[in-house]
């Protein structure tokens, strides 16, 4: 498993390409609220699908909630759980 230093740039790339943020994903802190930064619920679905492709994982139904995708830190934690499982 890669550590968070490897995960964060990949997560930020996915966010930059799919989240439709009003701010540059590189300028966000890991705890900034992505929805406040402009991500819509529709865009969050695109982010989820792109993360699944990027990390070769599948988010289970129990993780399909706003809180999993509301920050880079929460996405990292979910991916760590999925890849580590």
C-alpha positions in Angstrom: 0.0 0.0 0.0 1.2 3.5 -0.8 1.4 6.1 1.9 -0.6 9.3 2.1 2.2 11.2 0.4 1.6 9.0 -2.7 -2.1 9.1 -2.4 -2.7 12.8 -2.1 -1.2 13.9 -5.4 -3.3 11.2 -7.2 -6.4 12.3 -5.3 -5.8 15.9 -6.2 -5.3 15.0 -9.9 -8.6 13.2 -9.9 -10.3 16.2 -8.2 -8.8 18.6 -10.7 -10.1 16.6 -13.6 -13.5 15.6 -12.3 -14.7 17.6 -9.3 -15.4 20.9 -11.1 -14.0 22.9 -8.2 -14.1 26.6 -8.1 -10.5 26.5 -6.7 -7.4 24.7 -7.9 -7.3 21.3 -6.2 -3.5 21.8 -5.5 -4.4 24.9 -3.3 -6.7 23.0 -1.0 -5.7 21.7 2.4 -6.4 18.1 3.0 -9.3 19.0 5.3 -11.0 21.7 3.2 -14.6 20.9 2.4 -14.8 20.0 -1.3 -18.5 20.8 -1.5 -17.8 24.3 -0.2 -15.0 24.5 -2.9 -17.6 23.9 -5.6 -18.1 20.2 -6.0 -21.7 19.2 -6.7 -23.2 15.9 -5.8 -23.2 15.0 -9.5 -19.5 15.8 -9.7 -18.9 13.7 -6.6 -20.2 10.7 -8.5 -17.7 11.4 -11.3 -15.0 11.7 -8.7 -15.9 8.4 -7.1 -15.8 6.6 -10.5 -12.5 8.2 -11.4 -11.1 7.2 -8.0 -12.2 3.6 -8.5 -10.4 3.6 -11.9 -7.3 5.3 -10.6 -6.9 3.0 -7.5 -8.5 -0.1 -8.9 -11.0 -0.3 -6.1 -14.8 -0.3 -5.7 -16.5 1.8 -3.1 -19.1 -0.4 -1.2 -22.6 1.0 -0.7 -21.7 1.7 2.9 -19.2 4.3 1.7 -21.5 6.0 -0.7 -22.2 9.1 1.4 -21.2 12.7 1.4 -18.9 12.5 4.3 -16.6 10.0 2.5 -16.0 12.5 -0.3 -16.1 15.8 1.5 -12.3 16.3 1.9 -9.0 14.9 0.6 -8.4 13.5 4.1 -11.7 11.6 4.1 -11.1 10.3 0.6 -7.6 9.2 1.6 -9.0 7.4 4.7 -11.6 5.6 2.6 -9.0 4.5 -0.1 -6.6 3.3 2.6 -9.4 1.2 4.1 -10.3 -0.2 0.6 -6.8 -0.9 -0.6 -5.7 -2.3 2.8 -8.7 -4.6 3.0 
